């Protein structure tokens, strides 16, 4: 068995990112949130677009007001009012000022803003009661960004602030990577879909739905291919078909050592190279990772990555969070930040590890002042107990052989939000 760290490093080494040339597409700005930027973006406009006011007040010449005090004020003639969106029509001359509002263009001749709290206005004249700093409250053209310079780099996931930046730069068509395609299979003759009546001995397939939800949350495109019975020929046909449709294939079940666990054998028969057969983690020991040659894949220039996940629901999800999600991030075109985010937290209850394997305890991570607290899920931490996985947002990581951790002890915790 490989350690979790060894398996992660090998999986990321096997994962090839999408190519900006072959796998890029252009989407409208309104549809770009959450997508991965495929090309660096530059703007064609300076920002601010022109000199403008950061406050409501009066645009003046600093030379006129530099010596003002409440005891020795100066009175200026107001030559025009400049609301937002209005182009100034006059040049401010000595002894003059222009009424100006936040965001409005600075008129020619003016170089400083006096905020209205430091003035008194009577009719078309304004008295300045205090001297401002030179160029006070003036936002100069290009102060924050100059046209043609890099604005956003390739390989980032576009967030709401990034969308605002693109809108400001008038980038209404955004170059992004296509979403990675992820085929999902559930294996097992005992499985039925949730809409079927449950018969004795049968199990409702939750993995298909949970994995599809996780794939979509990671920004990829899930391709649910249904349930495949424990029949070698049916499984062979399903896997061969999935490889031609997807960048990554996920199957759950059939990767242990039981009489009906056919996945590894069939992968070998189909020409896949198996890199991982088990990992020293709990839950999730039976994990198969394989690659298909590009000639057998949906992309003739990139191998398809195959994950055979455990069939137990909790094991399937834990192995997705720990090993598949980093691969998806790298495949998607993200330039960095593929590995899980691990923080230190105080556990609210005692935690016990498996003696031989790195253990993952699921629960809830809560921010507290300057730190985090981890609340393990209630009930049995069994790989078959899907019920207490509800609302999980983190996994406590316990080193193999670690003695029990008492409540209040510090523990590394892996966040599992995408």
Secondary structure as GFF3:
##gff-version 3
##sequence-region A 1 418
A	DSSP	alpha_helix	4	14	.	.	.	ID=ss1
A	DSSP	alpha_helix	20	23	.	.	.	ID=ss2
A	DSSP	beta_strand	24	28	.	.	.	ID=ss3
A	DSSP	three_ten_helix	29	31	.	.	.	ID=ss4
A	DSSP	beta_strand	41	42	.	.	.	ID=ss5
A	DSSP	beta_strand	52	53	.	.	.	ID=ss6
A	DSSP	beta_strand	57	60	.	.	.	ID=ss7
A	DSSP	alpha_helix	62	65	.	.	.	ID=ss8
A	DSSP	beta_strand	74	82	.	.	.	ID=ss9
A	DSSP	beta_strand	96	100	.	.	.	ID=ss10
A	DSSP	beta_strand	112	115	.	.	.	ID=ss11
A	DSSP	three_ten_helix	116	118	.	.	.	ID=ss12
A	DSSP	beta_strand	119	122	.	.	.	ID=ss13
A	DSSP	beta_strand	125	128	.	.	.	ID=ss14
A	DSSP	beta_strand	138	139	.	.	.	ID=ss15
A	DSSP	beta_strand	150	152	.	.	.	ID=ss16
A	DSSP	alpha_helix	160	168	.	.	.	ID=ss17
A	DSSP	beta_strand	173	177	.	.	.	ID=ss18
A	DSSP	beta_strand	181	187	.	.	.	ID=ss19
A	DSSP	beta_strand	191	192	.	.	.	ID=ss20
A	DSSP	beta_strand	203	204	.	.	.	ID=ss21
A	DSSP	alpha_helix	207	217	.	.	.	ID=ss22
A	DSSP	beta_strand	221	228	.	.	.	ID=ss23
A	DSSP	alpha_helix	232	243	.	.	.	ID=ss24
A	DSSP	beta_strand	248	252	.	.	.	ID=ss25
A	DSSP	alpha_helix	263	269	.	.	.	ID=ss26
A	DSSP	beta_strand	273	276	.	.	.	ID=ss27
A	DSSP	beta_strand	281	282	.	.	.	ID=ss28
A	DSSP	beta_strand	288	292	.	.	.	ID=ss29
A	DSSP	three_ten_helix	294	296	.	.	.	ID=ss30
A	DSSP	beta_strand	304	309	.	.	.	ID=ss31
A	DSSP	alpha_helix	313	319	.	.	.	ID=ss32
A	DSSP	pi_helix	320	324	.	.	.	ID=ss33
A	DSSP	alpha_helix	325	331	.	.	.	ID=ss34
A	DSSP	beta_strand	341	347	.	.	.	ID=ss35
A	DSSP	beta_strand	358	368	.	.	.	ID=ss36
A	DSSP	beta_strand	371	376	.	.	.	ID=ss37
A	DSSP	three_ten_helix	387	389	.	.	.	ID=ss38
A	DSSP	beta_strand	394	398	.	.	.	ID=ss39
A	DSSP	beta_strand	410	415	.	.	.	ID=ss40
###
